[in-house]
Amino acid sequence: MQFFHPVIAWCFGTAAALAAPVDQPARFIGKTGAVMVQETVAADTQGLQRWLAGFRTRAAAAGISDAVMDQALRGLSYDADVVRRDRNQSEFTKTIWDYLDTATSDARVENGKAALAKHRRVLQAIEDRYGVEKEIVAAIWGLESAYGTFRGSVPTIQSLATLAYDGRRAAFFEGELLAALKILQSGDTTAPRMQGSWAGAMGHTQFMPSSYLAYAVDFDGDGKRNIWEDDPTDALASTASYLAGFGWTKGALWGMEITLPQGFDYDQTSERVKKPVADWQAMGVRRVDGGDLPDHGTASVLLPGGARGAAFLIYSNFQVIERYNTADAYVIAVGHLADLLKGGPRIASDWPRDLRALTLDERLDLQTRLTRAGFDTKGVDGKMGPNTIAAVKAFQRASGLVPDGYPSLEILQKLP
């Protein structure tokens, strides 16, 4: 599950409920085209079957029984739509403000409050057990599956086998396929019931199989860790277990919106720059209501929309949510939605809505031009990660611009 600051690049297994239903692949028109498609799928399915024969040997060495493999792997076909989605995912981007408009919409907040009310006893018991606030768990549930409404209906085993055979990320997906077979062997579910997103994320809160093995729990005591069925109890508890396992601190904030003083040094804005809250306070950073900053340990200042957008002070719980999804926008959406479910206010600052997200080609061009100009992005992959943000900042400083690190079209156009 990977997204990259400061725009959302849609990718596998994450926030499925935020996206509109994906169109089916375009069909070829005419008999010749249809025959070509059928022949290609048939050839790929034969290739998948040959790959599965080798995989069975590796799975057996890992302790998977023949009976489980017979049940799960027999008759699998190559899923061309899964590969299409995997290949095209980087093309689709959103600015953080467009993402938050959907992620924290009035409807999602109201539905979240209704879900909290309906499952309050279970969520409170989960909070008491794992020390993760029920609103945070509910917010992840809301973003990942719209509170269980869109859990995904793609067969997990077939998707993972297709992606492992396809080879672009073969080792990763073969590992996830092996983990999925271990889940089946445990008896927690069956292959027909194991369904989820196109890339293997499953259930109410979209666990990848390896994360399931590490953190899923049987909270309702029925002997199975069931994250797939209508009852969300085990899925919600598993999410809390996951966050607790990565060090969630109950009672501490994930982050908060702040105001920055005139003359603020924007070079200090980065998740890599951590300071005691007292230091930020001494620099003139304040809550949006003008109050003092809560002290939950060291913190960073984040500008996900650049200097013209909202500013946030983020704490260690921010990094815990990042273990679920690395995108700043996703983490802010989870935290802000949780705050709204508690009755908190909406983000007060404006966003630079006149800007648009860079396309994949533009992001690649930006990295190429930055590196060529002496501002090394440590690779050209189209991902606006911390190395690219640092390179943008360095270019902005050298050009007399505000070094907020925002990779805008204006920055691209200024580069030689």
C-alpha positions in Angstrom: 0.0 0.0 0.0 1.9 3.0 -1.2 0.9 6.6 -2.0 3.3 9.4 -2.2 3.2 13.0 -1.0 1.7 15.4 -2.0 -0.7 13.9 -4.5 -2.5 10.7 -4.4 -1.3 8.2 -7.0 -4.0 5.5 -6.9 -2.6 2.1 -6.1 -3.4 -1.3 -4.9 -5.5 -2.3 -1.9 -6.1 1.2 -0.4 -9.1 3.4 0.1 -11.1 1.4 -2.4 -14.3 3.1 -1.3 -13.0 6.6 -2.4 -12.8 5.6 -6.1 -15.7 5.3 -8.4 -16.3 1.9 -9.9 -13.6 1.1 -12.4 -14.8 0.7 -15.9 -14.5 -2.7 -17.5 -11.7 -3.1 -20.1 -12.7 -1.8 -23.5 -13.9 -4.6 -25.8 -12.5 -5.0 -29.3 -15.0 -4.5 -32.0 -15.3 -7.2 -34.6 -14.7 -11.0 -34.8 -11.0 -10.7 -35.4 -10.4 -8.6 -32.4 -12.5 -10.8 -30.2 -10.6 -13.9 -31.3 -7.3 -12.2 -30.6 -8.4 -11.3 -27.0 -9.6 -14.9 -26.4 -6.4 -16.3 -27.7 -4.2 -14.0 -25.7 -6.1 -14.8 -22.4 -6.0 -18.5 -23.2 -2.2 -18.3 -23.7 -1.7 -16.3 -20.5 -3.9 -18.8 -18.6 -1.7 -21.7 -19.9 1.4 -19.7 -18.8 -0.2 -19.2 -15.4 -0.9 -22.9 -15.0 2.7 -23.7 -15.8 3.9 -21.1 -13.3 1.5 -22.6 -10.6 3.1 -26.0 -11.1 6.4 -24.6 -10.0 4.8 -22.5 -7.3 3.2 -25.6 -5.7 6.6 -27.0 -5.1 7.6 -23.8 -3.2 4.4 -23.7 -1.3 4.7 -27.3 -0.2 8.2 -26.5 1.1 6.6 -23.7 3.1 4.2 -26.2 4.7 1.0 -25.8 2.5 -0.8 -29.0 2.1 -1.8 -30.5 -1.2 -5.5 -30.4 -0.1 -5.4 -26.6 0.4 -3.5 -26.1 -2.9 -6.0 -28.3 -4.7 -8.9 -26.3 -3.3 -7.4 -22.9 -3.9 -5.3 -23.2 -7.1 -7.2 -25.6 -9.3 -8.8 -24.0 -12.3 -7.4 -20.5 -11.9 -7.4 -18.3 -14.9 -5.3 -15.3 -15.8 -7.1 -12.1 -14.9 -6.2 -9.5 -17.5 -8.2 -6.8 -15.8 -6.1 -7.2 -12.6 -2.9 -6.7 -14.7 -4.4 -3.7 -16.5 -5.1 -2.0 -13.2 -1.7 -2.7 -11.9 0.0 -1.3 -15.0 -2.1 1.8 -15.1 -2.4 2.8 -11.5 0.3 5.5 -11.6 -1.6 7.5 -14.2 -4.4 8.6 -11.9 -3.6 11.4 -9.5 -5.5 13.7 -7.1 -4.5 16.8 -5.2 -4.8 16.5 -1.5 -7.8 18.8 -1.5 -9.7 16.8 -4.0 -8.9 13.7 -2.1 -10.0 15.1 1.2 -13.2 16.4 -0.4 -14.2 12.8 -1.0 -12.5 11.2 2.0 -14.1 13.5 4.6 -17.3 14.4 2.8 -20.5 15.2 4.8 -21.9 11.8 3.8 -18.9 9.9 5.0 -19.0 11.8 8.3 -22.7 11.1 8.8 -22.3 7.5 7.8 -19.4 7.2 10.2 -21.4 8.6 13.1 -24.1 6.1 12.3 -21.6 3.2 12.2 -20.1 4.4 15.5 -23.5 4.4 17.1 -24.5 1.0 15.7 -21.2 -0.7 16.8 -20.4 1.5 19.8 -20.2 -1.4 22.3 -17.9 -3.4 20.1 -15.7 -0.4 19.2 -15.5 0.6 22.8 -14.4 -2.9 23.8 -11.8 -2.8 21.1 -10.5 0.6 22.3 -10.3 -0.7 25.8 -8.4 -3.8 24.7 -5.9 -2.2 22.3 -5.7 1.4 23.3 -6.7 2.8 19.9 -9.5 5.3 19.8 -12.7 4.0 18.2 -12.9 7.0 15.9 -9.5 6.2 14.4 -10.6 2.6 13.7 -13.9 3.8 12.3 -12.1 6.4 10.1 -9.9 3.7 8.5 -13.0 1.5 8.1 -14.7 4.4 6.4 -11.9 5.1 4.0 -11.1 1.5 3.1 -14.6 0.2 2.5 -17.1 2.9 3.2 -17.9 1.2 6.5 -18.1 -2.2 5.0 -20.2 -1.2 2.0 -17.5 -1.9 -0.7 -15.3 -4.7 0.6 -14.3 -5.9 -2.9 -15.6 -8.9 -4.8 -12.4 -10.0 -6.7 -11.2 -13.5 -5.9 -8.1 -13.0 -3.8 -6.2 -16.1 -4.8 -6.7 -15.5 -8.5 -5.6 -11.9 -8.3 -2.5 -12.7 -6.4 -1.6 -15.6 -8.6 -2.0 -13.5 -11.7 0.1 -10.7 -10.3 2.8 -13.1 -9.1 2.9 -14.7 -12.5 2.9 -11.4 -14.3 6.3 -10.7 -12.8 6.4 -6.9 -12.4 6.4 -7.4 -8.6 6.7 -11.1 -8.6 8.4 -11.7 -5.3 6.0 -9.4 -3.4 2.9 -11.0 -4.8 4.2 -14.5 -4.5 4.7 -13.8 -0.8 1.2 -12.5 -0.5 -0.2 -15.6 -2.3 1.7 -17.9 0.0 0.3 -15.9 3.0 -3.2 -16.2 1.6 -2.8 -20.0 1.4 -1.7 -20.1 5.0 -4.9 -18.2 5.9 -6.9 -20.9 4.1 -5.0 -23.6 5.8 -5.7 -22.1 9.2 -9.5 -22.5 8.5 -10.4 -18.9 9.0 -12.2 -18.8 5.7 -12.5 -20.6 2.4 -11.2 -19.7 -1.1 -14.6 -18.7 -2.5 -15.2 -16.4 0.5 -11.7 -14.9 0.3 -12.5 -11.8 -1.8 -11.3 -8.2 -1.9 -9.7 -5.6 -4.0 -8.0 -6.3 -7.3 -4.5 -6.6 -5.7 -5.3 -8.8 -2.8 -6.4 -6.4 0.0 -9.3 -8.0 1.9 -12.2 -7.4 4.1 -13.7 -4.4 5.9 -10.4 -2.6 6.4 -8.5 -4.1 3.4 -5.8 -6.2 5.0 -3.1 -7.7 2.7 -2.7 -11.4 3.6 0.8 -11.0 5.2 -0.6 -8.2 7.5 -3.5 -10.5 8.3 -1.2 -13.2 9.4 0.7 -10.8 11.6 -2.1 -8.8 13.2 -5.6 -10.3 12.6 -7.4 -11.3 15.8 -10.5 -13.4 16.7 -12.2 -10.7 18.8 -15.7 -12.2 18.9 -14.3 -15.6 20.1 -15.9 -17.8 17.4 -12.5 -19.5 16.7 -11.9 -17.7 13.4 -10.4 -14.4 12.5 -13.1 -13.4 10.1 -12.6 -10.0 8.3 -14.7 -10.9 5.2 -18.3 -11.3 6.4 -20.9 -8.7 7.2 -20.1 -8.7 10.9 -17.1 -6.2 11.1 -16.0 -7.1 14.7 -12.8 -9.1 13.9 -11.8 -6.7 11.1 -12.1 -3.6 13.3 -10.3 -5.3 16.2 -7.6 -6.5 13.7 -7.1 -2.9 12.6 -6.7 -1.7 16.2 -4.3 -4.6 16.8 -2.3 -3.5 13.7 -2.0 0.1 14.9 -1.2 -0.9 18.5 1.5 -3.2 17.2 3.2 -0.3 15.5 3.1 1.8 18.7 -0.1 3.8 18.8 -0.3 6.1 21.8 -3.8 6.5 23.2 -4.7 10.0 24.1 -2.1 11.6 21.9 -3.1 13.4 18.7 -2.2 12.2 15.2 -1.7 15.9 14.3 -3.5 19.2 14.1 -4.0 22.1 11.9 -1.7 25.1 12.8 -0.9 28.6 11.7 2.7 29.7 10.9 4.1 33.1 11.8 5.2 35.7 9.3 8.8 35.0 8.2 8.6 31.3 9.1 11.5 29.3 7.7 9.8 26.9 5.3 13.0 24.9 5.1 11.8 23.5 8.5 8.8 21.9 6.9 9.3 18.2 6.4 8.5 15.0 8.2 12.3 14.6 8.4 12.6 17.7 10.6 11.5 16.8 14.2 11.6 19.2 17.1 10.2 19.4 20.6 6.9 21.1 20.7 8.4 23.8 22.9 10.7 24.7 20.0 7.8 25.1 17.5 6.0 27.1 20.1 9.0 29.4 20.5 9.1 29.9 16.7 5.6 31.2 16.8 3.7 28.2 15.6 0.2 28.1 17.0 -3.1 26.2 16.8 -5.5 27.6 14.3 -7.5 29.1 17.2 -4.4 30.8 18.5 -3.9 28.5 21.4 -0.7 26.8 22.6 0.4 23.6 21.0 -0.4 20.3 22.8 2.8 18.5 23.7 2.9 14.9 22.6 6.6 14.6 22.2 8.6 15.6 19.1 6.7 16.9 16.1 7.1 18.0 12.5 5.4 20.7 10.4 3.9 19.4 7.2 2.6 21.4 4.2 0.9 18.8 2.0 -0.5 21.5 -0.3 2.5 23.8 -0.2 2.8 27.2 1.5 -0.7 28.3 0.2 -2.4 25.4 1.8 -3.2 24.1 5.3 -0.3 23.5 7.6 -0.2 20.6 10.1 1.8 19.8 13.2 2.2 16.0 13.2 3.1 13.7 16.0 4.3 10.0 16.4 0.7 8.7 15.8 0.9 10.1 12.3 3.8 7.7 11.6 1.7 4.8 13.0 -1.1 5.5 10.5 1.6 5.7 7.8 2.2 2.0 8.4 -1.3 1.4 7.0 -0.7 3.7 4.0 2.3 5.9 3.4 0.5 8.8 1.7 0.4 12.0 3.7 -3.0 12.7 2.2 -4.3 9.3 3.4 -3.0 9.8 7.0 -4.4 13.3 7.2 -7.8 12.0 5.9 -7.9 9.3 8.5 -7.0 11.7 11.3 -9.3 14.5 10.1 -12.2 12.1 9.6 -11.6 10.7 13.1 -11.7 14.3 14.5 -14.9 15.0 12.6 -16.5 11.9 14.0 -15.7 13.2 17.4 -17.5 16.5 16.5 -14.3 18.5 15.8 -14.1 21.3 13.2 -13.2 21.1 9.6 -9.9 22.2 8.2 -10.0 26.0 8.4 -7.4 27.0 5.8 -7.9 27.3 2.1 -6.2 25.2 -0.5 -4.6 26.3 -3.8 -7.4 25.0 -5.8 -6.2 26.7 -8.9 -3.4 24.2 -9.1 -3.7 20.7 -10.5 -1.8 17.5 -9.9 1.1 16.7 -12.2 0.5 13.8 -14.6 2.8 10.8 -14.5 4.8 12.1 -17.5 5.1 15.5 -15.9 6.3 13.9 -12.6 8.9 11.9 -14.5 10.0 15.1 -16.4 10.2 17.0 -13.1 12.6 14.5 -11.6 14.6 14.3 -14.8 15.0 18.1 -15.0 15.7 18.5 -11.3 18.5 15.9 -11.4 19.9 17.4 -14.6 20.0 20.8 -13.0 22.0 19.5 -10.0 19.1 18.8 -7.6 19.3 15.0 -7.4 16.0 13.2 -6.8 17.8 9.9 -6.3 15.9 8.3 -9.2 13.3 8.9 -11.8 10.1 6.9 -10.9 7.3 9.4 -10.9 6.8 9.1 -7.2 6.9 12.4 -5.2 8.6 11.0 -2.2 10.9 12.7 0.3 14.0 12.8 -2.0 12.0 14.6 -4.7 10.5 17.0 -2.2 14.0 17.8 -0.9 15.2 18.4 -4.5 12.2 20.7 -5.2 13.1 22.6 -2.0 16.7 23.0 -3.0 15.7 24.3 -6.4 13.2 26.7 -4.8 15.9 28.1 -2.5 18.3 28.5 -5.3 15.6 30.3 -7.4 14.5 32.7 -4.6 11.2 30.9 -4.2 9.4 29.8 -1.0 11.0 26.4 -0.3 7.8 24.6 0.6 8.7 21.5 -1.5 5.4 21.5 -3.5 6.0 20.0 -7.0 3.7 22.2 -9.0 3.5 22.8 -12.7 5.1 26.2 -12.1 8.2 24.5 -10.7 8.3 22.2 -13.7 8.0 25.1 -16.1 10.8 27.1 -14.4 13.3 24.2 -14.7 15.6 24.2 -17.7 
